Amino acid sequence: MKSPRPDDNPWRAAGLVSAIGLEIVICTAIGYVCGKYLGGSKGWIIAGVMIGFFLGIGTAVMMLKKFLEDDRRE
């Protein structure tokens, strides 16, 4: 059985998962506000939310890639 690495920390993983969730929620909320500001109609709000959500997913993927690259260097 492998011994755990000294940098294997469950709190680090929990922090990453929380940061990813928060990133998606904040981007989605910003998209909602932008959609409301641009027109306020249902179409603008839905478009803003969808764009914000996908931008949040994209930034979360980039953050996860950076986290995993830093993990491999150590």
PDB file with SEQRES, HELIX, SHEET and CRYST1 records, atoms N, CA, C and O in Angstrom:
SEQRES   1 A   74  MET LYS SER PRO ARG PRO ASP ASP ASN PRO TRP ARG ALA          
SEQRES   2 A   74  ALA GLY LEU VAL SER ALA ILE GLY LEU GLU ILE VAL ILE          
SEQRES   3 A   74  CYS THR ALA ILE GLY TYR VAL CYS GLY LYS TYR LEU GLY          
SEQRES   4 A   74  GLY SER LYS GLY TRP ILE ILE ALA GLY VAL MET ILE GLY          
SEQRES   5 A   74  PHE PHE LEU GLY ILE GLY THR ALA VAL MET MET LEU LYS          
SEQRES   6 A   74  LYS PHE LEU GLU ASP ASP ARG ARG GLU                          
HELIX    1 AA1 PRO A   10  LEU A   38  1                                  29    
HELIX    2 AA2 LYS A   42  ARG A   73  1                                  32    
CRYST1    1.000    1.000    1.000  90.00  90.00  90.00 P 1           1          
ATOM      1  N   MET A   1       0.838  -1.185   0.000  1.00  0.00           N  
ATOM      2  CA  MET A   1       0.000   0.000   0.000  1.00  0.00           C  
ATOM      3  C   MET A   1       0.881   1.245   0.000  1.00  0.00           C  
ATOM      4  O   MET A   1       1.883   1.316   0.711  1.00  0.00           O  
ATOM      5  N   LYS A   2       0.491   2.212  -0.802  1.00  0.00           N  
ATOM      6  CA  LYS A   2       1.264   3.448  -0.883  1.00  0.00           C  
ATOM      7  C   LYS A   2       1.061   4.281   0.376  1.00  0.00           C  
ATOM      8  O   LYS A   2      -0.024   4.312   0.957  1.00  0.00           O  
ATOM      9  N   SER A   3       2.117   4.945   0.775  1.00  0.00           N  
ATOM     10  CA  SER A   3       1.953   5.881   1.887  1.00  0.00           C  
ATOM     11  C   SER A   3       1.458   7.208   1.314  1.00  0.00           C  
ATOM     12  O   SER A   3       1.852   7.590   0.211  1.00  0.00           O  
ATOM     13  N   PRO A   4       0.608   7.907   2.045  1.00  0.00           N  
ATOM     14  CA  PRO A   4       0.067   9.168   1.519  1.00  0.00           C  
ATOM     15  C   PRO A   4       1.172  10.220   1.408  1.00  0.00           C  
ATOM     16  O   PRO A   4       2.093  10.281   2.222  1.00  0.00           O  
ATOM     17  N   ARG A   5       1.042  11.032   0.382  1.00  0.00           N  
ATOM     18  CA  ARG A   5       2.003  12.119   0.206  1.00  0.00           C  
ATOM     19  C   ARG A   5       1.783  13.162   1.290  1.00  0.00           C  
ATOM     20  O   ARG A   5       0.665  13.329   1.776  1.00  0.00           O  
ATOM     21  N   PRO A   6       2.839  13.861   1.670  1.00  0.00           N  
ATOM     22  CA  PRO A   6       2.669  14.865   2.727  1.00  0.00           C  
ATOM     23  C   PRO A   6       1.782  16.037   2.310  1.00  0.00           C  
ATOM     24  O   PRO A   6       1.209  16.711   3.165  1.00  0.00           O  
ATOM     25  N   ASP A   7       1.663  16.288   0.995  1.00  0.00           N  
ATOM     26  CA  ASP A   7       0.823  17.412   0.572  1.00  0.00           C  
ATOM     27  C   ASP A   7      -0.604  16.979   0.239  1.00  0.00           C  
ATOM     28  O   ASP A   7      -1.401  17.798  -0.219  1.00  0.00           O  
ATOM     29  N   ASP A   8      -0.941  15.698   0.464  1.00  0.00           N  
ATOM     30  CA  ASP A   8      -2.324  15.241   0.298  1.00  0.00           C  
ATOM     31  C   ASP A   8      -3.138  15.740   1.485  1.00  0.00           C  
ATOM     32  O   ASP A   8      -3.029  15.217   2.593  1.00  0.00           O  
ATOM     33  N   ASN A   9      -3.932  16.731   1.242  1.00  0.00           N  
ATOM     34  CA  ASN A   9      -4.687  17.351   2.316  1.00  0.00           C  
ATOM     35  C   ASN A   9      -6.153  17.420   1.904  1.00  0.00           C  
ATOM     36  O   ASN A   9      -6.476  18.018   0.878  1.00  0.00           O  
ATOM     37  N   PRO A  10      -7.043  16.818   2.687  1.00  0.00           N  
ATOM     38  CA  PRO A  10      -8.459  16.883   2.316  1.00  0.00           C  
ATOM     39  C   PRO A  10      -9.012  18.308   2.355  1.00  0.00           C  
ATOM     40  O   PRO A  10      -9.963  18.621   1.639  1.00  0.00           O  
ATOM     41  N   TRP A  11      -8.431  19.163   3.176  1.00  0.00           N  
ATOM     42  CA  TRP A  11      -8.900  20.550   3.237  1.00  0.00           C  
ATOM     43  C   TRP A  11      -8.553  21.299   1.960  1.00  0.00           C  
ATOM     44  O   TRP A  11      -9.288  22.190   1.533  1.00  0.00           O  
ATOM     45  N   ARG A  12      -7.430  20.933   1.355  1.00  0.00           N  
ATOM     46  CA  ARG A  12      -7.051  21.548   0.081  1.00  0.00           C  
ATOM     47  C   ARG A  12      -8.058  21.162  -1.004  1.00  0.00           C  
ATOM     48  O   ARG A  12      -8.461  22.001  -1.809  1.00  0.00           O  
ATOM     49  N   ALA A  13      -8.455  19.906  -1.020  1.00  0.00           N  
ATOM     50  CA  ALA A  13      -9.448  19.444  -1.995  1.00  0.00           C  
ATOM     51  C   ALA A  13     -10.805  20.104  -1.740  1.00  0.00           C  
ATOM     52  O   ALA A  13     -11.492  20.502  -2.681  1.00  0.00           O  
ATOM     53  N   ALA A  14     -11.182  20.218  -0.476  1.00  0.00           N  
ATOM     54  CA  ALA A  14     -12.457  20.860  -0.147  1.00  0.00           C  
ATOM     55  C   ALA A  14     -12.443  22.332  -0.555  1.00  0.00           C  
ATOM     56  O   ALA A  14     -13.446  22.856  -1.040  1.00  0.00           O  
ATOM     57  N   GLY A  15     -11.318  22.986  -0.360  1.00  0.00           N  
ATOM     58  CA  GLY A  15     -11.190  24.381  -0.777  1.00  0.00           C  
ATOM     59  C   GLY A  15     -11.302  24.541  -2.282  1.00  0.00           C  
ATOM     60  O   GLY A  15     -11.905  25.497  -2.770  1.00  0.00           O  
ATOM     61  N   LEU A  16     -10.716  23.596  -3.020  1.00  0.00           N  
ATOM     62  CA  LEU A  16     -10.791  23.653  -4.481  1.00  0.00           C  
ATOM     63  C   LEU A  16     -12.227  23.473  -4.958  1.00  0.00           C  
ATOM     64  O   LEU A  16     -12.690  24.209  -5.830  1.00  0.00           O  
ATOM     65  N   VAL A  17     -12.926  22.511  -4.397  1.00  0.00           N  
ATOM     66  CA  VAL A  17     -14.319  22.270  -4.791  1.00  0.00           C  
ATOM     67  C   VAL A  17     -15.188  23.488  -4.459  1.00  0.00           C  
ATOM     68  O   VAL A  17     -16.053  23.872  -5.247  1.00  0.00           O  
ATOM     69  N   SER A  18     -14.955  24.083  -3.305  1.00  0.00           N  
ATOM     70  CA  SER A  18     -15.717  25.279  -2.926  1.00  0.00           C  
ATOM     71  C   SER A  18     -15.418  26.443  -3.862  1.00  0.00           C  
ATOM     72  O   SER A  18     -16.325  27.176  -4.256  1.00  0.00           O  
ATOM     73  N   ALA A  19     -14.150  26.613  -4.217  1.00  0.00           N  
ATOM     74  CA  ALA A  19     -13.772  27.704  -5.118  1.00  0.00           C  
ATOM     75  C   ALA A  19     -14.388  27.513  -6.500  1.00  0.00           C  
ATOM     76  O   ALA A  19     -14.822  28.481  -7.125  1.00  0.00           O  
ATOM     77  N   ILE A  20     -14.429  26.275  -6.978  1.00  0.00           N  
ATOM     78  CA  ILE A  20     -15.034  26.005  -8.283  1.00  0.00           C  
ATOM     79  C   ILE A  20     -16.526  26.336  -8.252  1.00  0.00           C  
ATOM     80  O   ILE A  20     -17.038  26.986  -9.164  1.00  0.00           O  
ATOM     81  N   GLY A  21     -17.215  25.895  -7.217  1.00  0.00           N  
ATOM     82  CA  GLY A  21     -18.644  26.189  -7.103  1.00  0.00           C  
ATOM     83  C   GLY A  21     -18.919  27.675  -7.002  1.00  0.00           C  
ATOM     84  O   GLY A  21     -19.842  28.192  -7.632  1.00  0.00           O  
ATOM     85  N   LEU A  22     -18.116  28.355  -6.210  1.00  0.00           N  
ATOM     86  CA  LEU A  22     -18.288  29.795  -6.044  1.00  0.00           C  
ATOM     87  C   LEU A  22     -18.022  30.535  -7.349  1.00  0.00           C  
ATOM     88  O   LEU A  22     -18.714  31.499  -7.678  1.00  0.00           O  
ATOM     89  N   GLU A  23     -17.023  30.082  -8.086  1.00  0.00           N  
ATOM     90  CA  GLU A  23     -16.697  30.691  -9.386  1.00  0.00           C  
ATOM     91  C   GLU A  23     -17.886  30.603 -10.345  1.00  0.00           C  
ATOM     92  O   GLU A  23     -18.226  31.580 -11.013  1.00  0.00           O  
ATOM     93  N   ILE A  24     -18.508  29.438 -10.407  1.00  0.00           N  
ATOM     94  CA  ILE A  24     -19.649  29.244 -11.311  1.00  0.00           C  
ATOM     95  C   ILE A  24     -20.834  30.100 -10.869  1.00  0.00           C  
ATOM     96  O   ILE A  24     -21.502  30.714 -11.701  1.00  0.00           O  
ATOM     97  N   VAL A  25     -21.093  30.142  -9.572  1.00  0.00           N  
ATOM     98  CA  VAL A  25     -22.227  30.922  -9.057  1.00  0.00           C  
ATOM     99  C   VAL A  25     -22.021  32.416  -9.306  1.00  0.00           C  
ATOM    100  O   VAL A  25     -22.951  33.108  -9.721  1.00  0.00           O  
ATOM    101  N   ILE A  26     -20.822  32.912  -9.059  1.00  0.00           N  
ATOM    102  CA  ILE A  26     -20.559  34.343  -9.250  1.00  0.00           C  
ATOM    103  C   ILE A  26     -20.677  34.728 -10.722  1.00  0.00           C  
ATOM    104  O   ILE A  26     -21.277  35.752 -11.048  1.00  0.00           O  
ATOM    105  N   CYS A  27     -20.107  33.912 -11.613  1.00  0.00           N  
ATOM    106  CA  CYS A  27     -20.203  34.219 -13.048  1.00  0.00           C  
ATOM    107  C   CYS A  27     -21.653  34.173 -13.526  1.00  0.00           C  
ATOM    108  O   CYS A  27     -22.059  34.998 -14.345  1.00  0.00           O  
ATOM    109  N   THR A  28     -22.432  33.222 -13.025  1.00  0.00           N  
ATOM    110  CA  THR A  28     -23.840  33.137 -13.401  1.00  0.00           C  
ATOM    111  C   THR A  28     -24.608  34.358 -12.894  1.00  0.00           C  
ATOM    112  O   THR A  28     -25.450  34.903 -13.608  1.00  0.00           O  
ATOM    113  N   ALA A  29     -24.321  34.785 -11.671  1.00  0.00           N  
ATOM    114  CA  ALA A  29     -24.991  35.964 -11.115  1.00  0.00           C  
ATOM    115  C   ALA A  29     -24.618  37.228 -11.894  1.00  0.00           C  
ATOM    116  O   ALA A  29     -25.470  38.083 -12.137  1.00  0.00           O  
ATOM    117  N   ILE A  30     -23.360  37.345 -12.279  1.00  0.00           N  
ATOM    118  CA  ILE A  30     -22.939  38.498 -13.086  1.00  0.00           C  
ATOM    119  C   ILE A  30     -23.651  38.474 -14.437  1.00  0.00           C  
ATOM    120  O   ILE A  30     -24.061  39.518 -14.945  1.00  0.00           O  
ATOM    121  N   GLY A  31     -23.797  37.285 -15.016  1.00  0.00           N  
ATOM    122  CA  GLY A  31     -24.535  37.155 -16.272  1.00  0.00           C  
ATOM    123  C   GLY A  31     -25.988  37.580 -16.122  1.00  0.00           C  
ATOM    124  O   GLY A  31     -26.545  38.225 -17.011  1.00  0.00           O  
ATOM    125  N   TYR A  32     -26.601  37.221 -15.000  1.00  0.00           N  
ATOM    126  CA  TYR A  32     -27.988  37.630 -14.743  1.00  0.00           C  
ATOM    127  C   TYR A  32     -28.091  39.152 -14.658  1.00  0.00           C  
ATOM    128  O   TYR A  32     -28.972  39.761 -15.266  1.00  0.00           O  
ATOM    129  N   VAL A  33     -27.188  39.750 -13.903  1.00  0.00           N  
ATOM    130  CA  VAL A  33     -27.217  41.207 -13.736  1.00  0.00           C  
ATOM    131  C   VAL A  33     -26.991  41.904 -15.080  1.00  0.00           C  
ATOM    132  O   VAL A  33     -27.657  42.893 -15.388  1.00  0.00           O  
ATOM    133  N   CYS A  34     -26.056  41.392 -15.872  1.00  0.00           N  
ATOM    134  CA  CYS A  34     -25.810  41.984 -17.197  1.00  0.00           C  
ATOM    135  C   CYS A  34     -27.038  41.840 -18.100  1.00  0.00           C  
ATOM    136  O   CYS A  34     -27.388  42.775 -18.820  1.00  0.00           O  
ATOM    137  N   GLY A  35     -27.688  40.682 -18.067  1.00  0.00           N  
ATOM    138  CA  GLY A  35     -28.900  40.489 -18.860  1.00  0.00           C  
ATOM    139  C   GLY A  35     -30.023  41.409 -18.421  1.00  0.00           C  
ATOM    140  O   GLY A  35     -30.764  41.939 -19.248  1.00  0.00           O  
ATOM    141  N   LYS A  36     -30.144  41.594 -17.124  1.00  0.00           N  
ATOM    142  CA  LYS A  36     -31.166  42.500 -16.587  1.00  0.00           C  
ATOM    143  C   LYS A  36     -30.862  43.940 -17.005  1.00  0.00           C  
ATOM    144  O   LYS A  36     -31.773  44.699 -17.338  1.00  0.00           O  
ATOM    145  N   TYR A  37     -29.592  44.309 -16.986  1.00  0.00           N  
ATOM    146  CA  TYR A  37     -29.186  45.668 -17.348  1.00  0.00           C  
ATOM    147  C   TYR A  37     -29.372  45.923 -18.844  1.00  0.00           C  
ATOM    148  O   TYR A  37     -29.813  47.003 -19.238  1.00  0.00           O  
ATOM    149  N   LEU A  38     -29.039  44.938 -19.676  1.00  0.00           N  
ATOM    150  CA  LEU A  38     -29.096  45.130 -21.126  1.00  0.00           C  
ATOM    151  C   LEU A  38     -30.509  45.299 -21.658  1.00  0.00           C  
ATOM    152  O   LEU A  38     -30.722  46.056 -22.605  1.00  0.00           O  
ATOM    153  N   GLY A  39     -31.463  44.621 -21.078  1.00  0.00           N  
ATOM    154  CA  GLY A  39     -32.796  44.768 -21.629  1.00  0.00           C  
ATOM    155  C   GLY A  39     -33.887  44.460 -20.631  1.00  0.00           C  
ATOM    156  O   GLY A  39     -34.974  45.035 -20.688  1.00  0.00           O  
ATOM    157  N   GLY A  40     -33.605  43.576 -19.738  1.00  0.00           N  
ATOM    158  CA  GLY A  40     -34.594  43.219 -18.740  1.00  0.00           C  
ATOM    159  C   GLY A  40     -35.638  42.240 -19.219  1.00  0.00           C  
ATOM    160  O   GLY A  40     -36.388  41.697 -18.407  1.00  0.00           O  
ATOM    161  N   SER A  41     -35.708  41.997 -20.523  1.00  0.00           N  
ATOM    162  CA  SER A  41     -36.690  41.022 -21.003  1.00  0.00           C  
ATOM    163  C   SER A  41     -36.176  39.614 -20.719  1.00  0.00           C  
ATOM    164  O   SER A  41     -35.000  39.405 -20.423  1.00  0.00           O  
ATOM    165  N   LYS A  42     -37.098  38.657 -20.817  1.00  0.00           N  
ATOM    166  CA  LYS A  42     -36.743  37.277 -20.512  1.00  0.00           C  
ATOM    167  C   LYS A  42     -35.598  36.764 -21.372  1.00  0.00           C  
ATOM    168  O   LYS A  42     -34.735  36.033 -20.886  1.00  0.00           O  
ATOM    169  N   GLY A  43     -35.585  37.137 -22.636  1.00  0.00           N  
ATOM    170  CA  GLY A  43     -34.541  36.678 -23.551  1.00  0.00           C  
ATOM    171  C   GLY A  43     -33.154  37.151 -23.148  1.00  0.00           C  
ATOM    172  O   GLY A  43     -32.194  36.382 -23.183  1.00  0.00           O  
ATOM    173  N   TRP A  44     -33.050  38.425 -22.764  1.00  0.00           N  
ATOM    174  CA  TRP A  44     -31.758  38.968 -22.353  1.00  0.00           C  
ATOM    175  C   TRP A  44     -31.281  38.333 -21.061  1.00  0.00           C  
ATOM    176  O   TRP A  44     -30.097  38.028 -20.912  1.00  0.00           O  
ATOM    177  N   ILE A  45     -32.199  38.134 -20.129  1.00  0.00           N  
ATOM    178  CA  ILE A  45     -31.813  37.544 -18.843  1.00  0.00           C  
ATOM    179  C   ILE A  45     -31.340  36.106 -19.042  1.00  0.00           C  
ATOM    180  O   ILE A  45     -30.322  35.702 -18.480  1.00  0.00           O  
ATOM    181  N   ILE A  46     -32.076  35.336 -19.841  1.00  0.00           N  
ATOM    182  CA  ILE A  46     -31.682  33.947 -20.091  1.00  0.00           C  
ATOM    183  C   ILE A  46     -30.332  33.900 -20.798  1.00  0.00           C  
ATOM    184  O   ILE A  46     -29.474  33.089 -20.449  1.00  0.00           O  
ATOM    185  N   ALA A  47     -30.141  34.767 -21.789  1.00  0.00           N  
ATOM    186  CA  ALA A  47     -28.859  34.800 -22.502  1.00  0.00           C  
ATOM    187  C   ALA A  47     -27.717  35.171 -21.558  1.00  0.00           C  
ATOM    188  O   ALA A  47     -26.643  34.572 -21.613  1.00  0.00           O  
ATOM    189  N   GLY A  48     -27.948  36.147 -20.703  1.00  0.00           N  
ATOM    190  CA  GLY A  48     -26.912  36.552 -19.748  1.00  0.00           C  
ATOM    191  C   GLY A  48     -26.560  35.443 -18.780  1.00  0.00           C  
ATOM    192  O   GLY A  48     -25.387  35.219 -18.479  1.00  0.00           O  
ATOM    193  N   VAL A  49     -27.582  34.747 -18.288  1.00  0.00           N  
ATOM    194  CA  VAL A  49     -27.341  33.641 -17.355  1.00  0.00           C  
ATOM    195  C   VAL A  49     -26.572  32.519 -18.045  1.00  0.00           C  
ATOM    196  O   VAL A  49     -25.630  31.969 -17.474  1.00  0.00           O  
ATOM    197  N   MET A  50     -26.967  32.180 -19.262  1.00  0.00           N  
ATOM    198  CA  MET A  50     -26.287  31.092 -19.980  1.00  0.00           C  
ATOM    199  C   MET A  50     -24.835  31.460 -20.299  1.00  0.00           C  
ATOM    200  O   MET A  50     -23.935  30.637 -20.126  1.00  0.00           O  
ATOM    201  N   ILE A  51     -24.609  32.677 -20.758  1.00  0.00           N  
ATOM    202  CA  ILE A  51     -23.238  33.111 -21.049  1.00  0.00           C  
ATOM    203  C   ILE A  51     -22.405  33.118 -19.769  1.00  0.00           C  
ATOM    204  O   ILE A  51     -21.267  32.649 -19.766  1.00  0.00           O  
ATOM    205  N   GLY A  52     -22.965  33.643 -18.690  1.00  0.00           N  
ATOM    206  CA  GLY A  52     -22.254  33.656 -17.413  1.00  0.00           C  
ATOM    207  C   GLY A  52     -21.952  32.261 -16.907  1.00  0.00           C  
ATOM    208  O   GLY A  52     -20.868  32.009 -16.381  1.00  0.00           O  
ATOM    209  N   PHE A  53     -22.906  31.349 -17.063  1.00  0.00           N  
ATOM    210  CA  PHE A  53     -22.703  29.969 -16.617  1.00  0.00           C  
ATOM    211  C   PHE A  53     -21.564  29.313 -17.389  1.00  0.00           C  
ATOM    212  O   PHE A  53     -20.689  28.682 -16.795  1.00  0.00           O  
ATOM    213  N   PHE A  54     -21.575  29.462 -18.711  1.00  0.00           N  
ATOM    214  CA  PHE A  54     -20.526  28.824 -19.510  1.00  0.00           C  
ATOM    215  C   PHE A  54     -19.166  29.484 -19.289  1.00  0.00           C  
ATOM    216  O   PHE A  54     -18.138  28.807 -19.329  1.00  0.00           O  
ATOM    217  N   LEU A  55     -19.149  30.783 -19.058  1.00  0.00           N  
ATOM    218  CA  LEU A  55     -17.886  31.430 -18.695  1.00  0.00           C  
ATOM    219  C   LEU A  55     -17.393  30.923 -17.341  1.00  0.00           C  
ATOM    220  O   LEU A  55     -16.194  30.727 -17.146  1.00  0.00           O  
ATOM    221  N   GLY A  56     -18.319  30.713 -16.411  1.00  0.00           N  
ATOM    222  CA  GLY A  56     -17.948  30.154 -15.109  1.00  0.00           C  
ATOM    223  C   GLY A  56     -17.380  28.754 -15.230  1.00  0.00           C  
ATOM    224  O   GLY A  56     -16.402  28.419 -14.561  1.00  0.00           O  
ATOM    225  N   ILE A  57     -17.985  27.929 -16.081  1.00  0.00           N  
ATOM    226  CA  ILE A  57     -17.463  26.579 -16.316  1.00  0.00           C  
ATOM    227  C   ILE A  57     -16.060  26.667 -16.921  1.00  0.00           C  
ATOM    228  O   ILE A  57     -15.156  25.936 -16.515  1.00  0.00           O  
ATOM    229  N   GLY A  58     -15.887  27.562 -17.890  1.00  0.00           N  
ATOM    230  CA  GLY A  58     -14.576  27.719 -18.527  1.00  0.00           C  
ATOM    231  C   GLY A  58     -13.498  28.157 -17.547  1.00  0.00           C  
ATOM    232  O   GLY A  58     -12.394  27.612 -17.552  1.00  0.00           O  
ATOM    233  N   THR A  59     -13.812  29.138 -16.708  1.00  0.00           N  
ATOM    234  CA  THR A  59     -12.818  29.594 -15.738  1.00  0.00           C  
ATOM    235  C   THR A  59     -12.554  28.535 -14.680  1.00  0.00           C  
ATOM    236  O   THR A  59     -11.434  28.426 -14.180  1.00  0.00           O  
ATOM    237  N   ALA A  60     -13.573  27.749 -14.330  1.00  0.00           N  
ATOM    238  CA  ALA A  60     -13.368  26.665 -13.367  1.00  0.00           C  
ATOM    239  C   ALA A  60     -12.451  25.590 -13.947  1.00  0.00           C  
ATOM    240  O   ALA A  60     -11.606  25.044 -13.237  1.00  0.00           O  
ATOM    241  N   VAL A  61     -12.614  25.287 -15.225  1.00  0.00           N  
ATOM    242  CA  VAL A  61     -11.735  24.301 -15.872  1.00  0.00           C  
ATOM    243  C   VAL A  61     -10.299  24.819 -15.902  1.00  0.00           C  
ATOM    244  O   VAL A  61      -9.363  24.068 -15.630  1.00  0.00           O  
ATOM    245  N   MET A  62     -10.123  26.098 -16.231  1.00  0.00           N  
ATOM    246  CA  MET A  62      -8.771  26.669 -16.246  1.00  0.00           C  
ATOM    247  C   MET A  62      -8.148  26.649 -14.851  1.00  0.00           C  
ATOM    248  O   MET A  62      -6.960  26.362 -14.704  1.00  0.00           O  
ATOM    249  N   MET A  63      -8.950  26.953 -13.822  1.00  0.00           N  
ATOM    250  CA  MET A  63      -8.447  26.927 -12.459  1.00  0.00           C  
ATOM    251  C   MET A  63      -8.057  25.505 -12.055  1.00  0.00           C  
ATOM    252  O   MET A  63      -7.037  25.304 -11.396  1.00  0.00           O  
ATOM    253  N   LEU A  64      -8.859  24.530 -12.444  1.00  0.00           N  
ATOM    254  CA  LEU A  64      -8.566  23.136 -12.124  1.00  0.00           C  
ATOM    255  C   LEU A  64      -7.294  22.672 -12.828  1.00  0.00           C  
ATOM    256  O   LEU A  64      -6.480  21.964 -12.235  1.00  0.00           O  
ATOM    257  N   LYS A  65      -7.119  23.066 -14.088  1.00  0.00           N  
ATOM    258  CA  LYS A  65      -5.895  22.705 -14.811  1.00  0.00           C  
ATOM    259  C   LYS A  65      -4.672  23.304 -14.135  1.00  0.00           C  
ATOM    260  O   LYS A  65      -3.651  22.632 -13.991  1.00  0.00           O  
ATOM    261  N   LYS A  66      -4.764  24.561 -13.722  1.00  0.00           N  
ATOM    262  CA  LYS A  66      -3.644  25.206 -13.039  1.00  0.00           C  
ATOM    263  C   LYS A  66      -3.352  24.511 -11.716  1.00  0.00           C  
ATOM    264  O   LYS A  66      -2.189  24.312 -11.363  1.00  0.00           O  
ATOM    265  N   PHE A  67      -4.375  24.149 -10.997  1.00  0.00           N  
ATOM    266  CA  PHE A  67      -4.214  23.453  -9.720  1.00  0.00           C  
ATOM    267  C   PHE A  67      -3.519  22.113  -9.926  1.00  0.00           C  
ATOM    268  O   PHE A  67      -2.619  21.756  -9.166  1.00  0.00           O  
ATOM    269  N   LEU A  68      -3.930  21.374 -10.947  1.00  0.00           N  
ATOM    270  CA  LEU A  68      -3.334  20.062 -11.198  1.00  0.00           C  
ATOM    271  C   LEU A  68      -1.903  20.183 -11.714  1.00  0.00           C  
ATOM    272  O   LEU A  68      -1.069  19.335 -11.398  1.00  0.00           O  
ATOM    273  N   GLU A  69      -1.598  21.211 -12.496  1.00  0.00           N  
ATOM    274  CA  GLU A  69      -0.224  21.425 -12.949  1.00  0.00           C  
ATOM    275  C   GLU A  69       0.683  21.767 -11.778  1.00  0.00           C  
ATOM    276  O   GLU A  69       1.809  21.275 -11.706  1.00  0.00           O  
ATOM    277  N   ASP A  70       0.210  22.603 -10.858  1.00  0.00           N  
ATOM    278  CA  ASP A  70       0.998  22.936  -9.669  1.00  0.00           C  
ATOM    279  C   ASP A  70       1.226  21.695  -8.822  1.00  0.00           C  
ATOM    280  O   ASP A  70       2.280  21.544  -8.205  1.00  0.00           O  
ATOM    281  N   ASP A  71       0.246  20.812  -8.792  1.00  0.00           N  
ATOM    282  CA  ASP A  71       0.342  19.586  -8.006  1.00  0.00           C  
ATOM    283  C   ASP A  71       1.418  18.663  -8.566  1.00  0.00           C  
ATOM    284  O   ASP A  71       2.115  17.995  -7.802  1.00  0.00           O  
ATOM    285  N   ARG A  72       1.564  18.618  -9.883  1.00  0.00           N  
ATOM    286  CA  ARG A  72       2.555  17.736 -10.508  1.00  0.00           C  
ATOM    287  C   ARG A  72       3.973  18.250 -10.331  1.00  0.00           C  
ATOM    288  O   ARG A  72       4.917  17.461 -10.288  1.00  0.00           O  
ATOM    289  N   ARG A  73       4.132  19.548 -10.230  1.00  0.00           N  
ATOM    290  CA  ARG A  73       5.476  20.129 -10.095  1.00  0.00           C  
ATOM    291  C   ARG A  73       6.099  19.800  -8.755  1.00  0.00           C  
ATOM    292  O   ARG A  73       7.320  19.681  -8.648  1.00  0.00           O  
ATOM    293  N   GLU A  74       5.287  19.653  -7.748  1.00  0.00           N  
ATOM    294  CA  GLU A  74       5.810  19.434  -6.393  1.00  0.00           C  
ATOM    295  C   GLU A  74       6.291  18.037  -6.192  1.00  0.00           C  
ATOM    296  O   GLU A  74       6.760  17.696  -5.106  1.00  0.00           O  
TER     297      GLU A  74                                                      
END                                                                             
